[in-house]
Amino acid sequence: MTTQSERLATLEQRLGDHEKRCEERLAEIKATVASTLKAIEGLKSRSWGIAAALLAWALAQLWSANAVRVERLEVAAAARPLADSKGEPQ
């Protein structure tokens, strides 16, 4: 039979082993959390890059559409005096 001191020593050993395992798990959890946070930061920076690219594309589309519209207006304005002068008798 085991004595009380042997049982106490066994419990202390088990407790020490348990604390070591907990420390190892905590270190693994911290490493996983750090890796996850780094990945999230990378995704955030990529998301901002994509948002900026989409904004630039949309602005380019607006600029292009406005340039075409201005060009049409200029052509129409240039054609109008020619049409007016053809219709008047001299």
C-alpha positions in Angstrom: 0.0 0.0 0.0 1.1 3.5 -0.7 1.6 5.9 2.1 0.3 9.4 2.3 3.6 10.9 1.4 3.8 8.7 -1.7 0.3 9.7 -2.8 1.2 13.3 -2.2 4.4 12.9 -4.3 2.4 11.2 -7.1 -0.2 14.0 -7.1 2.5 16.7 -7.1 4.1 14.9 -10.1 0.7 14.7 -11.9 0.1 18.4 -11.2 3.5 19.3 -12.5 2.9 17.3 -15.6 -0.5 18.9 -16.1 0.9 22.4 -15.7 3.6 21.6 -18.3 1.0 20.4 -20.8 -1.1 23.5 -20.2 1.9 25.7 -20.8 2.7 23.9 -24.0 -0.9 24.2 -25.2 -1.0 27.9 -24.2 2.2 28.4 -26.3 0.6 26.6 -29.3 -2.6 28.7 -28.9 -0.6 31.9 -28.8 1.3 30.9 -31.9 -2.0 30.0 -33.7 -3.6 33.3 -32.7 -0.5 35.3 -33.8 -0.6 33.5 -37.2 -4.3 34.1 -37.6 -4.0 37.8 -36.8 -1.2 38.1 -39.3 -3.3 36.4 -41.9 -6.2 38.8 -41.1 -4.0 41.8 -41.4 -2.9 40.5 -44.8 -6.5 40.1 -45.9 -7.3 43.6 -44.7 -4.5 45.1 -46.8 -5.5 43.1 -49.8 -9.1 44.2 -49.4 -8.1 47.8 -49.3 -6.0 47.3 -52.4 -9.0 45.7 -54.2 -11.2 48.5 -53.1 -8.8 51.1 -54.3 -8.4 49.3 -57.7 -12.2 49.1 -58.1 -12.5 52.8 -57.2 -9.9 53.7 -59.8 -11.6 51.5 -62.4 -15.0 53.2 -61.7 -13.4 56.7 -61.9 -11.8 55.7 -65.2 -15.2 54.6 -66.5 -16.7 57.9 -65.5 -13.9 59.8 -67.1 -14.2 57.9 -70.3 -18.0 58.3 -70.4 -17.7 62.0 -69.8 -15.0 62.4 -72.4 -17.2 60.7 -75.0 -20.1 62.8 -74.0 -18.1 66.0 -74.3 -16.8 64.9 -77.7 -20.4 64.3 -78.9 -21.4 67.7 -77.7 -18.5 69.3 -79.4 -19.3 67.5 -82.7 -22.9 68.5 -82.4 -22.0 72.1 -81.7 -19.6 72.2 -84.6 -22.3 70.7 -87.0 -25.0 73.1 -85.9 -23.5 76.3 -87.5 -23.0 74.3 -90.7 -26.6 73.2 -90.8 -27.8 76.7 -90.0 -25.8 78.3 -92.8 -27.0 75.7 -95.3 -30.6 76.4 -94.5 -30.5 80.2 -95.0 -30.9 81.7 -98.5 -28.2 84.0 -99.6 
